[in-house]
Amino acid sequence: MYWYLRWACNFPVKGSDFCERIATLPFTKPLNPECCYENIRKFVTLSFMAQDARQLDAVKVSRGYESTLAECKVVVHALAQELEKMQNS
């Protein structure tokens, strides 16, 4: 979520600012877990987060982060599809 919203929707890069912006969104159900810096810290500090999420297939990471990147790809693509549906409705 952080990765895609940062690039596609111009959300703040700084983790705490990102969480503050998320808190202003009109969710119909509370987030679980909530968006707080401690919950997203491990993702916002990854070096490959500097890459544009729309170009995920070109991102190269070390073996230690391959599974994390794979998970991020799934979430980013799903989020992109949902945001596109919302914009088209």
HTML snippet that shows the backbone in 3Dmol.js (N, CA, C, O; Angstrom):
<script src="https://3Dmol.org/build/3Dmol-min.js"></script>
<div id="view" style="width:600px;height:400px;position:relative"></div>
<script>
const pdb = `
ATOM      1  N   MET A   1       0.831  -1.176   0.000  1.00  0.00           N
ATOM      2  CA  MET A   1       0.000   0.000   0.000  1.00  0.00           C
ATOM      3  C   MET A   1       0.880   1.245   0.000  1.00  0.00           C
ATOM      4  O   MET A   1       0.695   2.135  -0.831  1.00  0.00           O
ATOM      5  N   TYR A   2       1.827   1.315   0.918  1.00  0.00           N
ATOM      6  CA  TYR A   2       2.716   2.474   1.006  1.00  0.00           C
ATOM      7  C   TYR A   2       3.396   2.721  -0.330  1.00  0.00           C
ATOM      8  O   TYR A   2       3.425   3.840  -0.843  1.00  0.00           O
ATOM      9  N   TRP A   3       3.935   1.657  -0.868  1.00  0.00           N
ATOM     10  CA  TRP A   3       4.724   1.753  -2.083  1.00  0.00           C
ATOM     11  C   TRP A   3       3.900   2.298  -3.248  1.00  0.00           C
ATOM     12  O   TRP A   3       4.324   3.232  -3.928  1.00  0.00           O
ATOM     13  N   TYR A   4       2.738   1.723  -3.473  1.00  0.00           N
ATOM     14  CA  TYR A   4       1.924   2.149  -4.603  1.00  0.00           C
ATOM     15  C   TYR A   4       1.355   3.546  -4.393  1.00  0.00           C
ATOM     16  O   TYR A   4       1.408   4.374  -5.303  1.00  0.00           O
ATOM     17  N   LEU A   5       0.818   3.819  -3.227  1.00  0.00           N
ATOM     18  CA  LEU A   5       0.222   5.133  -2.982  1.00  0.00           C
ATOM     19  C   LEU A   5       1.254   6.250  -3.054  1.00  0.00           C
ATOM     20  O   LEU A   5       0.956   7.367  -3.475  1.00  0.00           O
ATOM     21  N   ARG A   6       2.448   5.932  -2.643  1.00  0.00           N
ATOM     22  CA  ARG A   6       3.532   6.918  -2.710  1.00  0.00           C
ATOM     23  C   ARG A   6       3.776   7.365  -4.145  1.00  0.00           C
ATOM     24  O   ARG A   6       3.944   8.558  -4.396  1.00  0.00           O
ATOM     25  N   TRP A   7       3.798   6.438  -5.081  1.00  0.00           N
ATOM     26  CA  TRP A   7       4.099   6.759  -6.468  1.00  0.00           C
ATOM     27  C   TRP A   7       2.872   7.156  -7.273  1.00  0.00           C
ATOM     28  O   TRP A   7       2.894   8.164  -7.980  1.00  0.00           O
ATOM     29  N   ALA A   8       1.810   6.382  -7.175  1.00  0.00           N
ATOM     30  CA  ALA A   8       0.652   6.611  -8.038  1.00  0.00           C
ATOM     31  C   ALA A   8      -0.250   7.734  -7.549  1.00  0.00           C
ATOM     32  O   ALA A   8      -0.926   8.375  -8.353  1.00  0.00           O
ATOM     33  N   CYS A   9      -0.271   7.982  -6.246  1.00  0.00           N
ATOM     34  CA  CYS A   9      -1.204   8.964  -5.697  1.00  0.00           C
ATOM     35  C   CYS A   9      -0.496  10.097  -4.958  1.00  0.00           C
ATOM     36  O   CYS A   9      -1.135  10.897  -4.275  1.00  0.00           O
ATOM     37  N   ASN A  10       0.812  10.158  -5.096  1.00  0.00           N
ATOM     38  CA  ASN A  10       1.609  11.227  -4.503  1.00  0.00           C
ATOM     39  C   ASN A  10       1.465  11.316  -2.975  1.00  0.00           C
ATOM     40  O   ASN A  10       1.403  12.412  -2.418  1.00  0.00           O
ATOM     41  N   PHE A  11       1.413  10.173  -2.314  1.00  0.00           N
ATOM     42  CA  PHE A  11       1.369  10.156  -0.852  1.00  0.00           C
ATOM     43  C   PHE A  11       2.757  10.462  -0.304  1.00  0.00           C
ATOM     44  O   PHE A  11       3.751  10.265  -1.002  1.00  0.00           O
ATOM     45  N   PRO A  12       2.840  10.938   0.926  1.00  0.00           N
ATOM     46  CA  PRO A  12       4.145  11.302   1.498  1.00  0.00           C
ATOM     47  C   PRO A  12       5.124  10.136   1.557  1.00  0.00           C
ATOM     48  O   PRO A  12       4.728   8.988   1.758  1.00  0.00           O
ATOM     49  N   VAL A  13       6.394  10.442   1.382  1.00  0.00           N
ATOM     50  CA  VAL A  13       7.455   9.435   1.450  1.00  0.00           C
ATOM     51  C   VAL A  13       7.755   9.079   2.906  1.00  0.00           C
ATOM     52  O   VAL A  13       7.933   7.906   3.235  1.00  0.00           O
ATOM     53  N   LYS A  14       7.811  10.079   3.770  1.00  0.00           N
ATOM     54  CA  LYS A  14       8.132   9.859   5.182  1.00  0.00           C
ATOM     55  C   LYS A  14       7.027   9.015   5.820  1.00  0.00           C
ATOM     56  O   LYS A  14       5.845   9.344   5.715  1.00  0.00           O
ATOM     57  N   GLY A  15       7.424   7.926   6.481  1.00  0.00           N
ATOM     58  CA  GLY A  15       6.471   6.969   7.041  1.00  0.00           C
ATOM     59  C   GLY A  15       5.432   7.576   7.960  1.00  0.00           C
ATOM     60  O   GLY A  15       4.248   7.259   7.845  1.00  0.00           O
ATOM     61  N   SER A  16       5.846   8.441   8.866  1.00  0.00           N
ATOM     62  CA  SER A  16       4.884   9.031   9.807  1.00  0.00           C
ATOM     63  C   SER A  16       3.898   9.939   9.081  1.00  0.00           C
ATOM     64  O   SER A  16       2.715   9.963   9.418  1.00  0.00           O
ATOM     65  N   ASP A  17       4.375  10.685   8.087  1.00  0.00           N
ATOM     66  CA  ASP A  17       3.486  11.549   7.307  1.00  0.00           C
ATOM     67  C   ASP A  17       2.518  10.713   6.474  1.00  0.00           C
ATOM     68  O   ASP A  17       1.354  11.077   6.306  1.00  0.00           O
ATOM     69  N   PHE A  18       3.011   9.593   5.957  1.00  0.00           N
ATOM     70  CA  PHE A  18       2.158   8.686   5.193  1.00  0.00           C
ATOM     71  C   PHE A  18       1.008   8.187   6.066  1.00  0.00           C
ATOM     72  O   PHE A  18      -0.144   8.172   5.631  1.00  0.00           O
ATOM     73  N   CYS A  19       1.319   7.782   7.286  1.00  0.00           N
ATOM     74  CA  CYS A  19       0.289   7.268   8.192  1.00  0.00           C
ATOM     75  C   CYS A  19      -0.722   8.352   8.558  1.00  0.00           C
ATOM     76  O   CYS A  19      -1.913   8.075   8.696  1.00  0.00           O
ATOM     77  N   GLU A  20      -0.253   9.561   8.711  1.00  0.00           N
ATOM     78  CA  GLU A  20      -1.175  10.673   8.996  1.00  0.00           C
ATOM     79  C   GLU A  20      -2.138  10.875   7.831  1.00  0.00           C
ATOM     80  O   GLU A  20      -3.322  11.139   8.039  1.00  0.00           O
ATOM     81  N   ARG A  21      -1.638  10.752   6.618  1.00  0.00           N
ATOM     82  CA  ARG A  21      -2.494  10.900   5.434  1.00  0.00           C
ATOM     83  C   ARG A  21      -3.506   9.766   5.355  1.00  0.00           C
ATOM     84  O   ARG A  21      -4.670  10.000   5.031  1.00  0.00           O
ATOM     85  N   ILE A  22      -3.081   8.547   5.645  1.00  0.00           N
ATOM     86  CA  ILE A  22      -3.995   7.399   5.651  1.00  0.00           C
ATOM     87  C   ILE A  22      -5.129   7.633   6.654  1.00  0.00           C
ATOM     88  O   ILE A  22      -6.282   7.291   6.392  1.00  0.00           O
ATOM     89  N   ALA A  23      -4.791   8.212   7.786  1.00  0.00           N
ATOM     90  CA  ALA A  23      -5.794   8.458   8.837  1.00  0.00           C
ATOM     91  C   ALA A  23      -6.888   9.414   8.371  1.00  0.00           C
ATOM     92  O   ALA A  23      -7.973   9.429   8.951  1.00  0.00           O
ATOM     93  N   THR A  24      -6.626  10.208   7.339  1.00  0.00           N
ATOM     94  CA  THR A  24      -7.639  11.152   6.853  1.00  0.00           C
ATOM     95  C   THR A  24      -8.590  10.520   5.839  1.00  0.00           C
ATOM     96  O   THR A  24      -9.580  11.142   5.456  1.00  0.00           O
ATOM     97  N   LEU A  25      -8.307   9.301   5.402  1.00  0.00           N
ATOM     98  CA  LEU A  25      -9.146   8.647   4.402  1.00  0.00           C
ATOM     99  C   LEU A  25     -10.434   8.112   5.030  1.00  0.00           C
ATOM    100  O   LEU A  25     -10.425   7.675   6.181  1.00  0.00           O
ATOM    101  N   PRO A  26     -11.543   8.143   4.282  1.00  0.00           N
ATOM    102  CA  PRO A  26     -12.843   7.726   4.830  1.00  0.00           C
ATOM    103  C   PRO A  26     -13.087   6.213   4.728  1.00  0.00           C
ATOM    104  O   PRO A  26     -13.929   5.772   3.945  1.00  0.00           O
ATOM    105  N   PHE A  27     -12.365   5.436   5.502  1.00  0.00           N
ATOM    106  CA  PHE A  27     -12.550   3.982   5.485  1.00  0.00           C
ATOM    107  C   PHE A  27     -13.894   3.606   6.092  1.00  0.00           C
ATOM    108  O   PHE A  27     -14.356   4.244   7.038  1.00  0.00           O
ATOM    109  N   THR A  28     -14.521   2.568   5.545  1.00  0.00           N
ATOM    110  CA  THR A  28     -15.790   2.099   6.106  1.00  0.00           C
ATOM    111  C   THR A  28     -15.561   1.143   7.279  1.00  0.00           C
ATOM    112  O   THR A  28     -16.450   0.952   8.109  1.00  0.00           O
ATOM    113  N   LYS A  29     -14.380   0.551   7.345  1.00  0.00           N
ATOM    114  CA  LYS A  29     -13.994  -0.305   8.470  1.00  0.00           C
ATOM    115  C   LYS A  29     -12.622   0.133   8.940  1.00  0.00           C
ATOM    116  O   LYS A  29     -11.820   0.602   8.133  1.00  0.00           O
ATOM    117  N   PRO A  30     -12.328  -0.007  10.229  1.00  0.00           N
ATOM    118  CA  PRO A  30     -10.994   0.367  10.703  1.00  0.00           C
ATOM    119  C   PRO A  30      -9.923  -0.550  10.116  1.00  0.00           C
ATOM    120  O   PRO A  30     -10.176  -1.727   9.860  1.00  0.00           O
ATOM    121  N   LEU A  31      -8.735  -0.009   9.907  1.00  0.00           N
ATOM    122  CA  LEU A  31      -7.626  -0.808   9.401  1.00  0.00           C
ATOM    123  C   LEU A  31      -7.125  -1.742  10.495  1.00  0.00           C
ATOM    124  O   LEU A  31      -7.014  -1.355  11.658  1.00  0.00           O
ATOM    125  N   ASN A  32      -6.824  -2.973  10.106  1.00  0.00           N
ATOM    126  CA  ASN A  32      -6.295  -3.937  11.061  1.00  0.00           C
ATOM    127  C   ASN A  32      -5.195  -4.727  10.371  1.00  0.00           C
ATOM    128  O   ASN A  32      -5.498  -5.570   9.527  1.00  0.00           O
ATOM    129  N   PRO A  33      -3.927  -4.485  10.697  1.00  0.00           N
ATOM    130  CA  PRO A  33      -3.453  -3.561  11.725  1.00  0.00           C
ATOM    131  C   PRO A  33      -3.533  -2.119  11.244  1.00  0.00           C
ATOM    132  O   PRO A  33      -3.576  -1.852  10.043  1.00  0.00           O
ATOM    133  N   GLU A  34      -3.553  -1.212  12.182  1.00  0.00           N
ATOM    134  CA  GLU A  34      -3.636   0.192  11.815  1.00  0.00           C
ATOM    135  C   GLU A  34      -2.349   0.644  11.133  1.00  0.00           C
ATOM    136  O   GLU A  34      -1.297   0.021  11.279  1.00  0.00           O
ATOM    137  N   CYS A  35      -2.453   1.722  10.400  1.00  0.00           N
ATOM    138  CA  CYS A  35      -1.275   2.270   9.728  1.00  0.00           C
ATOM    139  C   CYS A  35      -0.550   3.179  10.714  1.00  0.00           C
ATOM    140  O   CYS A  35      -0.980   4.301  10.982  1.00  0.00           O
ATOM    141  N   CYS A  36       0.537   2.679  11.237  1.00  0.00           N
ATOM    142  CA  CYS A  36       1.399   3.491  12.096  1.00  0.00           C
ATOM    143  C   CYS A  36       2.834   3.184  11.686  1.00  0.00           C
ATOM    144  O   CYS A  36       3.111   2.138  11.100  1.00  0.00           O
ATOM    145  N   TYR A  37       3.725   4.085  11.993  1.00  0.00           N
ATOM    146  CA  TYR A  37       5.101   3.934  11.532  1.00  0.00           C
ATOM    147  C   TYR A  37       5.702   2.596  11.943  1.00  0.00           C
ATOM    148  O   TYR A  37       6.402   1.970  11.148  1.00  0.00           O
ATOM    149  N   GLU A  38       5.448   2.155  13.144  1.00  0.00           N
ATOM    150  CA  GLU A  38       6.027   0.882  13.599  1.00  0.00           C
ATOM    151  C   GLU A  38       5.551  -0.287  12.744  1.00  0.00           C
ATOM    152  O   GLU A  38       6.290  -1.252  12.549  1.00  0.00           O
ATOM    153  N   ASN A  39       4.325  -0.209  12.232  1.00  0.00           N
ATOM    154  CA  ASN A  39       3.789  -1.295  11.412  1.00  0.00           C
ATOM    155  C   ASN A  39       4.340  -1.290   9.985  1.00  0.00           C
ATOM    156  O   ASN A  39       4.378  -2.334   9.333  1.00  0.00           O
ATOM    157  N   ILE A  40       4.764  -0.129   9.500  1.00  0.00           N
ATOM    158  CA  ILE A  40       5.249  -0.061   8.121  1.00  0.00           C
ATOM    159  C   ILE A  40       6.738   0.198   8.029  1.00  0.00           C
ATOM    160  O   ILE A  40       7.289   0.244   6.929  1.00  0.00           O
ATOM    161  N   ARG A  41       7.400   0.368   9.161  1.00  0.00           N
ATOM    162  CA  ARG A  41       8.820   0.736   9.195  1.00  0.00           C
ATOM    163  C   ARG A  41       9.692  -0.186   8.353  1.00  0.00           C
ATOM    164  O   ARG A  41      10.554   0.294   7.617  1.00  0.00           O
ATOM    165  N   LYS A  42       9.490  -1.496   8.443  1.00  0.00           N
ATOM    166  CA  LYS A  42      10.368  -2.413   7.715  1.00  0.00           C
ATOM    167  C   LYS A  42      10.230  -2.268   6.202  1.00  0.00           C
ATOM    168  O   LYS A  42      11.147  -2.625   5.462  1.00  0.00           O
ATOM    169  N   PHE A  43       9.096  -1.749   5.737  1.00  0.00           N
ATOM    170  CA  PHE A  43       8.921  -1.565   4.298  1.00  0.00           C
ATOM    171  C   PHE A  43       9.425  -0.210   3.827  1.00  0.00           C
ATOM    172  O   PHE A  43      10.023  -0.112   2.756  1.00  0.00           O
ATOM    173  N   VAL A  44       9.190   0.842   4.615  1.00  0.00           N
ATOM    174  CA  VAL A  44       9.572   2.175   4.148  1.00  0.00           C
ATOM    175  C   VAL A  44      11.081   2.380   4.178  1.00  0.00           C
ATOM    176  O   VAL A  44      11.589   3.314   3.558  1.00  0.00           O
ATOM    177  N   THR A  45      11.801   1.523   4.886  1.00  0.00           N
ATOM    178  CA  THR A  45      13.252   1.673   4.966  1.00  0.00           C
ATOM    179  C   THR A  45      14.011   0.762   3.990  1.00  0.00           C
ATOM    180  O   THR A  45      15.240   0.817   3.939  1.00  0.00           O
ATOM    181  N   LEU A  46      13.311  -0.066   3.222  1.00  0.00           N
ATOM    182  CA  LEU A  46      13.971  -0.943   2.256  1.00  0.00           C
ATOM    183  C   LEU A  46      14.514  -0.122   1.096  1.00  0.00           C
ATOM    184  O   LEU A  46      13.831   0.768   0.587  1.00  0.00           O
ATOM    185  N   SER A  47      15.725  -0.413   0.682  1.00  0.00           N
ATOM    186  CA  SER A  47      16.355   0.392  -0.371  1.00  0.00           C
ATOM    187  C   SER A  47      15.594   0.317  -1.690  1.00  0.00           C
ATOM    188  O   SER A  47      15.574   1.297  -2.434  1.00  0.00           O
ATOM    189  N   PHE A  48      14.969  -0.810  -2.002  1.00  0.00           N
ATOM    190  CA  PHE A  48      14.271  -0.900  -3.283  1.00  0.00           C
ATOM    191  C   PHE A  48      12.959  -0.119  -3.282  1.00  0.00           C
ATOM    192  O   PHE A  48      12.293  -0.037  -4.314  1.00  0.00           O
ATOM    193  N   MET A  49      12.578   0.455  -2.137  1.00  0.00           N
ATOM    194  CA  MET A  49      11.372   1.274  -2.088  1.00  0.00           C
ATOM    195  C   MET A  49      11.554   2.573  -2.876  1.00  0.00           C
ATOM    196  O   MET A  49      10.572   3.257  -3.161  1.00  0.00           O
ATOM    197  N   ALA A  50      12.772   2.917  -3.225  1.00  0.00           N
ATOM    198  CA  ALA A  50      13.003   4.121  -4.014  1.00  0.00           C
ATOM    199  C   ALA A  50      12.578   3.922  -5.466  1.00  0.00           C
ATOM    200  O   ALA A  50      12.493   4.884  -6.229  1.00  0.00           O
ATOM    201  N   GLN A  51      12.314   2.680  -5.844  1.00  0.00           N
ATOM    202  CA  GLN A  51      11.893   2.394  -7.217  1.00  0.00           C
ATOM    203  C   GLN A  51      10.410   2.716  -7.392  1.00  0.00           C
ATOM    204  O   GLN A  51       9.626   2.596  -6.450  1.00  0.00           O
ATOM    205  N   ASP A  52      10.038   3.117  -8.580  1.00  0.00           N
ATOM    206  CA  ASP A  52       8.647   3.384  -8.914  1.00  0.00           C
ATOM    207  C   ASP A  52       7.886   2.063  -8.887  1.00  0.00           C
ATOM    208  O   ASP A  52       8.243   1.124  -9.599  1.00  0.00           O
ATOM    209  N   ALA A  53       6.854   1.987  -8.079  1.00  0.00           N
ATOM    210  CA  ALA A  53       6.093   0.737  -7.921  1.00  0.00           C
ATOM    211  C   ALA A  53       5.437   0.292  -9.224  1.00  0.00           C
ATOM    212  O   ALA A  53       5.123  -0.886  -9.391  1.00  0.00           O
ATOM    213  N   ARG A  54       5.230   1.220 -10.138  1.00  0.00           N
ATOM    214  CA  ARG A  54       4.642   0.850 -11.421  1.00  0.00           C
ATOM    215  C   ARG A  54       5.631   0.091 -12.285  1.00  0.00           C
ATOM    216  O   ARG A  54       5.253  -0.455 -13.322  1.00  0.00           O
ATOM    217  N   GLN A  55       6.894   0.048 -11.873  1.00  0.00           N
ATOM    218  CA  GLN A  55       7.942  -0.651 -12.609  1.00  0.00           C
ATOM    219  C   GLN A  55       8.508  -1.814 -11.786  1.00  0.00           C
ATOM    220  O   GLN A  55       9.689  -2.141 -11.900  1.00  0.00           O
ATOM    221  N   LEU A  56       7.669  -2.429 -10.965  1.00  0.00           N
ATOM    222  CA  LEU A  56       8.128  -3.472 -10.050  1.00  0.00           C
ATOM    223  C   LEU A  56       8.843  -4.631 -10.721  1.00  0.00           C
ATOM    224  O   LEU A  56       9.760  -5.213 -10.142  1.00  0.00           O
ATOM    225  N   ASP A  57       8.441  -4.967 -11.915  1.00  0.00           N
ATOM    226  CA  ASP A  57       9.051  -6.128 -12.564  1.00  0.00           C
ATOM    227  C   ASP A  57      10.518  -5.894 -12.899  1.00  0.00           C
ATOM    228  O   ASP A  57      11.258  -6.849 -13.132  1.00  0.00           O
ATOM    229  N   ALA A  58      10.942  -4.646 -12.926  1.00  0.00           N
ATOM    230  CA  ALA A  58      12.343  -4.327 -13.241  1.00  0.00           C
ATOM    231  C   ALA A  58      13.214  -4.202 -11.992  1.00  0.00           C
ATOM    232  O   ALA A  58      14.432  -4.059 -12.102  1.00  0.00           O
ATOM    233  N   VAL A  59      12.604  -4.253 -10.810  1.00  0.00           N
ATOM    234  CA  VAL A  59      13.353  -4.074  -9.566  1.00  0.00           C
ATOM    235  C   VAL A  59      14.214  -5.300  -9.290  1.00  0.00           C
ATOM    236  O   VAL A  59      13.735  -6.433  -9.353  1.00  0.00           O
ATOM    237  N   LYS A  60      15.474  -5.068  -8.987  1.00  0.00           N
ATOM    238  CA  LYS A  60      16.397  -6.149  -8.625  1.00  0.00           C
ATOM    239  C   LYS A  60      16.750  -5.991  -7.150  1.00  0.00           C
ATOM    240  O   LYS A  60      17.154  -4.914  -6.712  1.00  0.00           O
ATOM    241  N   VAL A  61      16.598  -7.062  -6.396  1.00  0.00           N
ATOM    242  CA  VAL A  61      16.910  -7.019  -4.964  1.00  0.00           C
ATOM    243  C   VAL A  61      17.797  -8.197  -4.603  1.00  0.00           C
ATOM    244  O   VAL A  61      17.930  -9.152  -5.369  1.00  0.00           O
ATOM    245  N   SER A  62      18.397  -8.115  -3.438  1.00  0.00           N
ATOM    246  CA  SER A  62      19.221  -9.222  -2.965  1.00  0.00           C
ATOM    247  C   SER A  62      18.326 -10.401  -2.598  1.00  0.00           C
ATOM    248  O   SER A  62      17.122 -10.236  -2.400  1.00  0.00           O
ATOM    249  N   ARG A  63      18.907 -11.568  -2.508  1.00  0.00           N
ATOM    250  CA  ARG A  63      18.131 -12.776  -2.208  1.00  0.00           C
ATOM    251  C   ARG A  63      17.347 -12.672  -0.916  1.00  0.00           C
ATOM    252  O   ARG A  63      16.261 -13.239  -0.801  1.00  0.00           O
ATOM    253  N   GLY A  64      17.876 -11.966   0.042  1.00  0.00           N
ATOM    254  CA  GLY A  64      17.198 -11.837   1.330  1.00  0.00           C
ATOM    255  C   GLY A  64      15.877 -11.105   1.253  1.00  0.00           C
ATOM    256  O   GLY A  64      15.036 -11.240   2.142  1.00  0.00           O
ATOM    257  N   TYR A  65      15.683 -10.321   0.188  1.00  0.00           N
ATOM    258  CA  TYR A  65      14.451  -9.540   0.062  1.00  0.00           C
ATOM    259  C   TYR A  65      13.544 -10.018  -1.070  1.00  0.00           C
ATOM    260  O   TYR A  65      12.525  -9.386  -1.345  1.00  0.00           O
ATOM    261  N   GLU A  66      13.892 -11.108  -1.724  1.00  0.00           N
ATOM    262  CA  GLU A  66      13.087 -11.593  -2.839  1.00  0.00           C
ATOM    263  C   GLU A  66      11.654 -11.909  -2.436  1.00  0.00           C
ATOM    264  O   GLU A  66      10.721 -11.542  -3.151  1.00  0.00           O
ATOM    265  N   SER A  67      11.462 -12.582  -1.306  1.00  0.00           N
ATOM    266  CA  SER A  67      10.096 -12.929  -0.902  1.00  0.00           C
ATOM    267  C   SER A  67       9.299 -11.692  -0.506  1.00  0.00           C
ATOM    268  O   SER A  67       8.097 -11.619  -0.759  1.00  0.00           O
ATOM    269  N   THR A  68       9.969 -10.712   0.119  1.00  0.00           N
ATOM    270  CA  THR A  68       9.288  -9.469   0.482  1.00  0.00           C
ATOM    271  C   THR A  68       8.851  -8.737  -0.779  1.00  0.00           C
ATOM    272  O   THR A  68       7.732  -8.228  -0.843  1.00  0.00           O
ATOM    273  N   LEU A  69       9.721  -8.679  -1.780  1.00  0.00           N
ATOM    274  CA  LEU A  69       9.375  -8.016  -3.031  1.00  0.00           C
ATOM    275  C   LEU A  69       8.221  -8.744  -3.711  1.00  0.00           C
ATOM    276  O   LEU A  69       7.324  -8.098  -4.252  1.00  0.00           O
ATOM    277  N   ALA A  70       8.227 -10.050  -3.695  1.00  0.00           N
ATOM    278  CA  ALA A  70       7.147 -10.819  -4.314  1.00  0.00           C
ATOM    279  C   ALA A  70       5.811 -10.493  -3.647  1.00  0.00           C
ATOM    280  O   ALA A  70       4.802 -10.324  -4.331  1.00  0.00           O
ATOM    281  N   GLU A  71       5.800 -10.403  -2.321  1.00  0.00           N
ATOM    282  CA  GLU A  71       4.578 -10.038  -1.603  1.00  0.00           C
ATOM    283  C   GLU A  71       4.145  -8.623  -1.977  1.00  0.00           C
ATOM    284  O   GLU A  71       2.958  -8.371  -2.186  1.00  0.00           O
ATOM    285  N   CYS A  72       5.093  -7.711  -2.060  1.00  0.00           N
ATOM    286  CA  CYS A  72       4.781  -6.335  -2.422  1.00  0.00           C
ATOM    287  C   CYS A  72       4.159  -6.264  -3.811  1.00  0.00           C
ATOM    288  O   CYS A  72       3.219  -5.500  -4.034  1.00  0.00           O
ATOM    289  N   LYS A  73       4.675  -7.054  -4.741  1.00  0.00           N
ATOM    290  CA  LYS A  73       4.136  -7.047  -6.101  1.00  0.00           C
ATOM    291  C   LYS A  73       2.666  -7.439  -6.105  1.00  0.00           C
ATOM    292  O   LYS A  73       1.859  -6.805  -6.784  1.00  0.00           O
ATOM    293  N   VAL A  74       2.313  -8.467  -5.360  1.00  0.00           N
ATOM    294  CA  VAL A  74       0.927  -8.930  -5.311  1.00  0.00           C
ATOM    295  C   VAL A  74       0.021  -7.824  -4.773  1.00  0.00           C
ATOM    296  O   VAL A  74      -1.034  -7.543  -5.342  1.00  0.00           O
ATOM    297  N   VAL A  75       0.437  -7.208  -3.689  1.00  0.00           N
ATOM    298  CA  VAL A  75      -0.367  -6.159  -3.069  1.00  0.00           C
ATOM    299  C   VAL A  75      -0.484  -4.947  -3.985  1.00  0.00           C
ATOM    300  O   VAL A  75      -1.573  -4.397  -4.151  1.00  0.00           O
ATOM    301  N   VAL A  76       0.618  -4.531  -4.574  1.00  0.00           N
ATOM    302  CA  VAL A  76       0.612  -3.358  -5.449  1.00  0.00           C
ATOM    303  C   VAL A  76      -0.311  -3.579  -6.644  1.00  0.00           C
ATOM    304  O   VAL A  76      -1.098  -2.698  -6.989  1.00  0.00           O
ATOM    305  N   HIS A  77      -0.222  -4.732  -7.268  1.00  0.00           N
ATOM    306  CA  HIS A  77      -1.067  -4.989  -8.427  1.00  0.00           C
ATOM    307  C   HIS A  77      -2.544  -5.041  -8.046  1.00  0.00           C
ATOM    308  O   HIS A  77      -3.387  -4.526  -8.781  1.00  0.00           O
ATOM    309  N   ALA A  78      -2.868  -5.652  -6.913  1.00  0.00           N
ATOM    310  CA  ALA A  78      -4.253  -5.713  -6.456  1.00  0.00           C
ATOM    311  C   ALA A  78      -4.778  -4.307  -6.128  1.00  0.00           C
ATOM    312  O   ALA A  78      -5.905  -3.960  -6.483  1.00  0.00           O
ATOM    313  N   LEU A  79      -3.963  -3.516  -5.460  1.00  0.00           N
ATOM    314  CA  LEU A  79      -4.362  -2.164  -5.107  1.00  0.00           C
ATOM    315  C   LEU A  79      -4.553  -1.321  -6.369  1.00  0.00           C
ATOM    316  O   LEU A  79      -5.504  -0.544  -6.455  1.00  0.00           O
ATOM    317  N   ALA A  80      -3.679  -1.466  -7.321  1.00  0.00           N
ATOM    318  CA  ALA A  80      -3.801  -0.714  -8.576  1.00  0.00           C
ATOM    319  C   ALA A  80      -5.116  -1.056  -9.273  1.00  0.00           C
ATOM    320  O   ALA A  80      -5.791  -0.167  -9.793  1.00  0.00           O
ATOM    321  N   GLN A  81      -5.480  -2.323  -9.287  1.00  0.00           N
ATOM    322  CA  GLN A  81      -6.736  -2.732  -9.918  1.00  0.00           C
ATOM    323  C   GLN A  81      -7.943  -2.142  -9.187  1.00  0.00           C
ATOM    324  O   GLN A  81      -8.895  -1.682  -9.818  1.00  0.00           O
ATOM    325  N   GLU A  82      -7.898  -2.159  -7.860  1.00  0.00           N
ATOM    326  CA  GLU A  82      -9.016  -1.611  -7.079  1.00  0.00           C
ATOM    327  C   GLU A  82      -9.137  -0.105  -7.271  1.00  0.00           C
ATOM    328  O   GLU A  82     -10.246   0.412  -7.408  1.00  0.00           O
ATOM    329  N   LEU A  83      -8.029   0.595  -7.282  1.00  0.00           N
ATOM    330  CA  LEU A  83      -8.077   2.038  -7.493  1.00  0.00           C
ATOM    331  C   LEU A  83      -8.593   2.369  -8.891  1.00  0.00           C
ATOM    332  O   LEU A  83      -9.321   3.345  -9.074  1.00  0.00           O
ATOM    333  N   GLU A  84      -8.220   1.566  -9.863  1.00  0.00           N
ATOM    334  CA  GLU A  84      -8.708   1.777 -11.224  1.00  0.00           C
ATOM    335  C   GLU A  84     -10.216   1.572 -11.299  1.00  0.00           C
ATOM    336  O   GLU A  84     -10.911   2.337 -11.967  1.00  0.00           O
ATOM    337  N   LYS A  85     -10.731   0.545 -10.617  1.00  0.00           N
ATOM    338  CA  LYS A  85     -12.170   0.302 -10.583  1.00  0.00           C
ATOM    339  C   LYS A  85     -12.900   1.484  -9.961  1.00  0.00           C
ATOM    340  O   LYS A  85     -13.946   1.904 -10.455  1.00  0.00           O
ATOM    341  N   MET A  86     -12.344   2.022  -8.871  1.00  0.00           N
ATOM    342  CA  MET A  86     -12.969   3.154  -8.181  1.00  0.00           C
ATOM    343  C   MET A  86     -13.009   4.377  -9.105  1.00  0.00           C
ATOM    344  O   MET A  86     -13.999   5.108  -9.126  1.00  0.00           O
ATOM    345  N   GLN A  87     -11.953   4.591  -9.850  1.00  0.00           N
ATOM    346  CA  GLN A  87     -11.903   5.747 -10.739  1.00  0.00           C
ATOM    347  C   GLN A  87     -12.860   5.605 -11.907  1.00  0.00           C
ATOM    348  O   GLN A  87     -13.375   6.602 -12.414  1.00  0.00           O
ATOM    349  N   ASN A  88     -13.101   4.382 -12.336  1.00  0.00           N
ATOM    350  CA  ASN A  88     -13.985   4.134 -13.477  1.00  0.00           C
ATOM    351  C   ASN A  88     -15.463   4.074 -13.108  1.00  0.00           C
ATOM    352  O   ASN A  88     -16.321   4.069 -13.990  1.00  0.00           O
ATOM    353  N   SER A  89     -15.765   4.029 -11.820  1.00  0.00           N
ATOM    354  CA  SER A  89     -17.181   3.928 -11.436  1.00  0.00           C
ATOM    355  C   SER A  89     -17.784   5.268 -11.118  1.00  0.00           C
ATOM    356  O   SER A  89     -18.965   5.349 -10.780  1.00  0.00           O
TER     357      SER A  89
END
`;
const viewer = $3Dmol.createViewer("view");
viewer.addModel(pdb, "pdb");
viewer.setStyle({}, {cartoon: {color: "spectrum"}});
viewer.zoomTo();
viewer.render();
</script>
